Structure formats: C-alpha cells, structure tokens
Amino acid sequence: MEIPTYDRLIEPLLRVLGEAPGAVRARDARDRVAQRIALPVDARAVLLPSGKQGLFDNRVGWAHDRLKRAGLSASVVRGTWCLTDAGRSLAALHPGGLPDALVRRLAAIDEDPTLGVHPGDAATLGTSASAPTPRALSPLEQLLAAHEALRATVAIDLLAQLRAVSPSFFERVVLDVLHAMGYGASRSDIQAVGQSGDGGIDGIIHLDKLGLQRVYVQAKRWSGANPVGRPEIQAFFGALSERGAQYGVFITTGAFSRPAHEAAQKFDNRMVLVDGDRLVRLMMDHGVGVSAVQRVEILRVDSDYFAED
C-alpha cells in the first residue's frame, strides 16, 4: 500500500479529531489515522529523503496544517491537535465524507490565503468545479524532491567533466576527495604516484605519521562502454600484494562488473570499489569540484520557547 499524499489524509484526520472529545496528542492522532486507513507497519517506517522524519508522519502534519490554516483545527496546548467549532460543524455537514472539491480547496490553502473554508459555505464548495487541484507532495517534500533533482543534474555534469579531464588531473581529484573525507591528517599525507612502473598505484594515503598504515589508491578515468572487469581488479590486487598492502581503493568514472566485485571481495573485504555514480555523490557531499549557489534554511516553531513555567 502506498502512503496517501497529504491531501488524502485531510479527511481521515478530520474524522479522528472529530471523534475525540477534546485535544489529541499529535502522536496519537497520527497513530489513529494510520489505523483508520489500515496503513501497514512497514509503510510507517518509510522516511523522508533527509532520513530525519517518517514520510507518513510528515504528511499527516501537513494535513493538519491545512485544517489549521482553514480555521478548522488548532494547537491550543503544545503537541496537541483539536478541531475548532468550525471544524466540528464542517464534519457534521458531511458525515459521509468531505467532497473531493472541498478537499482540493483545503489542500491548496497555502497557495491562496483567501481560500479559507467556513461551515456556512461548505455545501457550495463541495459542488464547485473550479476548485484548485493540490500538489501531490507536501511543501517540504517538494523542496526535498527539487533538491534531489538538482543534485542529479549536478551529478551528471560532474561525471561528464571527470570523463573529459586528463588522467593526471583525475588522479588529483580522487586524492582531493579522499582528503576531504578525512583520510590523512593533512593533504601532504596523501601522496600521488601515477608514474610508469607504479604497478597501477596512483596514490598512497598515510594513515599515521610514521607511514606504518597505508591505503593504496588506483584512479581510472574509464571511458569505455563496458564496465571495469575482473582483469583490472586482479591487476590492482597484484600490485597491492607486492607491497604487502592492507587496504586498497579503486575509483573509476565508470561502473564495475559483477565479476569485478567478486574479485574485490577475495581481498578479505579490504578493497573498496567506488564507481562514477558514488564518486560524484562523494564530491557533492564533501564540496569537491562544486560550490554552493544558495542555501535554504527551513524553520519550524520552537515549542520549547513558548513553554511557560
């Protein structure tokens, strides 16, 4: 079962709050809505892309926001929700369920603050053919989705840039990324090699000041249509074995074949493969080769501030 969009949660939330004699804790209201629509437990566990809040809980919160904007609900006590007299009257006018047009109008209140709903005009609203159609996602979900879309576009551009640079510059990019991730106490602890006779080793990371622990790096700007295969991994494995290396990182702008992954696992899980998609994500996450155009700060009301002793 898919999690309903926030507009489809307005009706069940209205009923849940209407069945309560007084205020309902927000957490309990979300639980009762989930029970009312028979939402599976695993669906409740789905998180927003940020990983900080449940997708269902977020959508119920936006459903309540719409009721509150319309004057149908309120949060008189911190962390609780309750219907206003207008909300109870509206629910009583439509015991069989709110008309779709009315739900659409409620869901669109954030677009036009003049769309407030009142019990007196609910019957007319229920038959209106010109009611606005709500967006399928809540405003926060829209923002997060737009952010992911922008990241995907930047990732494509980054990968194209990486495939166009010289092999020596690509090696430098790889070492910069590893340093930005926290490997090496300083940039000087990450040594570029990348010369003939290096056996496929392009960089060495010194994990300690004496150089007793090292990570060997191979950076391959891969332009072929086929993925990096077993032979390349075996060659890197041989170079690591010759040096008695403990760890190896193979980074490419391409992809790795299944045999390549199987070959890497034979190195006792001490060889990490990073393909092009993962590399550009790491670059974006650690600010390598990208710059911030604009930062957006998302605010919420600090309930603790308004808690009176």
C-alpha positions in Angstrom: 0.0 0.0 0.0 1.3 3.4 -1.0 1.3 6.2 1.6 -1.5 8.6 0.7 -0.5 12.1 -0.2 -1.2 14.8 2.4 -4.4 16.0 0.7 -5.9 12.5 1.0 -5.1 12.5 4.7 -7.2 15.6 5.5 -10.4 13.6 5.6 -9.3 10.8 7.9 -7.5 13.3 10.2 -10.7 15.4 10.4 -12.6 12.3 11.5 -10.0 11.2 14.0 -10.0 14.7 15.7 -13.8 14.9 15.5 -14.2 11.6 17.3 -12.2 12.9 20.3 -14.0 14.9 23.0 -11.0 17.2 23.4 -7.5 17.7 22.3 -5.5 14.8 21.0 -1.7 14.4 21.2 -0.3 14.7 17.7 1.5 11.4 18.0 -1.8 9.7 19.0 -3.6 11.4 16.1 -1.1 10.1 13.6 -1.4 6.6 15.0 -5.2 6.7 14.8 -5.1 8.0 11.2 -2.8 5.1 10.3 -5.2 2.6 11.9 -8.2 4.3 10.2 -6.7 3.8 6.7 -5.1 0.4 7.6 -1.6 1.6 6.8 0.9 -1.3 7.0 3.6 -1.1 9.7 6.3 -1.1 7.1 4.8 1.9 5.4 5.1 3.8 8.7 8.8 3.1 8.7 9.4 4.9 5.3 11.5 8.0 5.9 11.8 11.3 4.0 14.9 11.6 1.8 16.5 13.6 4.7 16.1 10.5 6.9 15.0 12.6 9.8 11.3 12.0 9.8 8.7 9.4 8.8 7.1 10.2 5.4 3.6 9.3 6.8 4.1 11.4 9.9 5.2 14.4 7.8 2.2 14.1 5.5 -0.2 13.9 8.4 1.4 17.0 9.8 0.8 18.9 6.6 -2.8 17.7 6.5 -3.2 19.2 10.0 -1.5 22.4 8.8 -4.2 22.8 6.1 -7.0 22.3 8.6 -5.4 24.8 10.9 -4.9 27.4 8.1 -8.6 27.0 7.3 -9.6 27.6 10.9 -10.9 24.1 11.3 -8.3 22.9 13.8 -5.9 24.4 16.4 -3.0 23.5 18.7 -4.1 25.2 21.9 -1.7 23.1 24.0 1.8 22.3 22.8 1.9 19.0 21.0 -1.8 18.5 20.8 -4.4 18.9 18.0 -8.1 19.6 18.3 -10.9 20.7 16.0 -12.4 24.1 16.4 -16.1 24.7 16.5 -15.9 25.5 12.8 -14.1 22.2 12.2 -16.7 20.2 14.1 -19.5 21.9 12.2 -17.9 21.2 8.9 -17.5 17.5 9.8 -21.2 17.4 10.8 -22.2 18.8 7.5 -20.5 16.0 5.6 -21.0 12.8 7.7 -20.3 10.7 4.7 -17.0 12.3 3.8 -15.8 15.6 2.5 -16.4 16.3 -1.2 -13.4 16.0 -3.4 -13.6 19.6 -4.4 -13.6 20.7 -0.8 -10.6 18.6 -0.1 -8.8 20.1 -3.1 -9.6 23.6 -1.8 -8.3 22.8 1.7 -5.1 21.3 0.3 -4.5 24.5 -1.8 -4.8 27.0 1.0 -1.1 27.6 1.1 -1.3 28.9 -2.5 -4.0 31.4 -1.8 -4.8 32.5 1.8 -8.2 33.8 0.7 -9.3 30.2 0.3 -10.2 29.7 3.9 -13.2 27.3 4.5 -16.1 28.1 6.7 -19.1 25.9 7.6 -21.5 28.2 6.1 -20.2 27.9 2.5 -19.1 24.2 2.8 -22.1 22.9 0.8 -21.3 25.3 -2.1 -17.6 24.4 -2.0 -18.5 20.8 -2.2 -20.0 21.2 -5.6 -17.6 23.7 -7.1 -16.0 22.6 -10.3 -13.3 25.3 -10.3 -11.6 24.2 -7.0 -7.8 24.2 -7.4 -6.0 20.9 -7.6 -3.5 20.3 -4.9 0.1 19.3 -5.5 0.7 15.6 -4.8 3.6 16.3 -2.4 3.7 18.5 0.7 5.8 21.7 0.5 8.7 20.1 2.4 8.6 17.0 0.1 8.5 19.3 -2.9 11.6 21.1 -1.6 13.4 17.9 -0.9 12.4 16.5 -4.3 13.6 19.6 -6.1 16.9 19.3 -4.1 17.4 15.7 -5.2 16.6 16.7 -8.8 19.2 19.5 -8.7 21.7 17.1 -7.2 21.0 14.6 -10.0 21.6 17.3 -12.6 24.9 18.3 -11.0 26.0 14.7 -10.7 25.5 14.2 -14.5 27.5 17.4 -15.2 30.3 16.3 -12.7 30.6 12.9 -14.3 30.9 14.5 -17.8 33.6 16.8 -16.5 35.5 13.9 -14.9 35.5 11.9 -18.1 36.9 14.9 -20.0 39.9 15.8 -17.8 43.3 14.3 -18.2 44.2 11.1 -16.3 46.7 13.1 -14.1 44.0 15.6 -13.2 41.5 12.9 -12.4 44.1 11.3 -10.0 44.3 14.7 -8.3 40.5 14.9 -8.0 40.4 11.4 -6.4 43.0 12.3 -3.8 41.3 15.6 -3.0 38.0 13.7 -2.4 39.7 11.2 -0.1 41.3 14.0 1.9 38.0 15.9 2.1 36.5 12.7 3.5 39.1 12.8 6.4 41.8 10.5 5.2 45.2 11.7 6.1 45.9 14.3 8.8 46.9 16.8 6.1 46.9 16.9 2.3 50.6 16.1 2.4 49.7 12.7 3.9 48.2 11.8 0.5 50.9 11.1 -2.0 50.4 11.0 -5.7 52.3 8.3 -7.6 50.9 7.7 -11.0 54.2 7.1 -12.9 55.4 4.3 -15.1 56.3 1.2 -13.1 53.9 2.1 -10.3 52.0 -1.2 -10.9 48.7 0.6 -11.2 49.1 2.5 -7.9 48.1 6.2 -8.4 48.2 7.4 -4.8 49.2 6.4 -1.3 47.4 7.6 1.9 49.4 7.6 5.1 47.0 6.9 7.9 49.6 7.6 10.6 52.6 9.9 10.9 55.2 7.2 10.6 53.5 5.7 7.5 53.0 2.3 9.0 49.4 2.1 7.8 48.8 2.9 4.2 45.9 2.9 1.8 46.8 2.4 -1.9 44.6 4.1 -4.5 44.1 3.4 -8.1 42.2 6.1 -10.1 41.0 5.1 -13.5 39.2 7.5 -15.8 37.1 4.9 -17.6 35.6 6.0 -20.9 34.8 2.6 -22.3 31.2 1.4 -22.8 31.9 -1.8 -20.9 32.3 -1.8 -17.1 35.6 -2.2 -15.3 36.1 -6.0 -15.2 37.9 -8.7 -13.3 41.2 -8.3 -15.0 41.6 -4.7 -13.8 40.8 -5.7 -10.3 43.2 -8.7 -10.4 46.0 -6.4 -11.7 45.3 -4.0 -8.8 45.2 -6.9 -6.4 48.7 -8.0 -7.6 50.1 -4.5 -7.1 48.7 -4.5 -3.6 50.1 -7.9 -2.8 53.6 -6.9 -4.0 53.6 -4.1 -1.4 52.0 -6.1 1.4 49.2 -3.5 1.4 46.5 -3.7 4.0 43.9 -1.6 2.1 43.1 -0.6 -1.5 40.7 1.8 -3.1 39.8 1.5 -6.8 38.0 4.6 -8.1 36.7 5.0 -11.6 34.4 7.2 -13.6 32.7 4.1 -15.0 31.0 1.1 -13.4 32.2 -2.3 -12.1 31.0 -5.6 -13.4 29.8 -8.3 -11.1 33.0 -10.4 -11.6 34.9 -7.3 -10.6 33.0 -7.0 -7.3 33.5 -10.8 -6.7 37.3 -10.4 -7.3 37.5 -7.5 -4.9 35.7 -9.5 -2.1 38.6 -12.0 -2.2 40.8 -9.3 -0.8 39.3 -10.1 2.6 36.9 -7.1 2.3 39.9 -4.7 2.4 39.4 -3.5 -1.1 36.8 -0.8 -1.8 35.4 -0.1 -5.3 34.0 3.3 -6.0 32.2 3.8 -9.3 31.4 7.0 -11.1 27.9 7.5 -9.5 29.3 7.1 -6.0 32.3 9.3 -6.7 30.2 12.3 -7.8 28.0 11.9 -4.8 31.1 12.0 -2.6 32.3 15.1 -4.4 29.0 16.8 -3.8 28.8 15.7 -0.1 32.3 16.9 0.6 32.4 20.1 -1.5 35.0 19.0 -4.1 34.6 20.5 -7.6 31.3 22.1 -6.6 30.3 25.4 -5.0 27.1 26.4 -3.2 24.9 28.7 -5.2 22.3 29.3 -2.5 21.4 27.9 0.9 17.9 27.5 2.1 17.1 27.4 5.8 14.0 25.5 6.8 12.4 26.8 10.0 9.9 25.4 12.5 8.3 26.9 15.5 10.4 26.3 18.7 7.7 24.9 21.0 10.1 24.9 24.0 10.5 28.7 23.6 6.8 29.2 24.2 6.6 26.8 27.1 5.6 28.9 30.1 6.8 27.8 33.5 
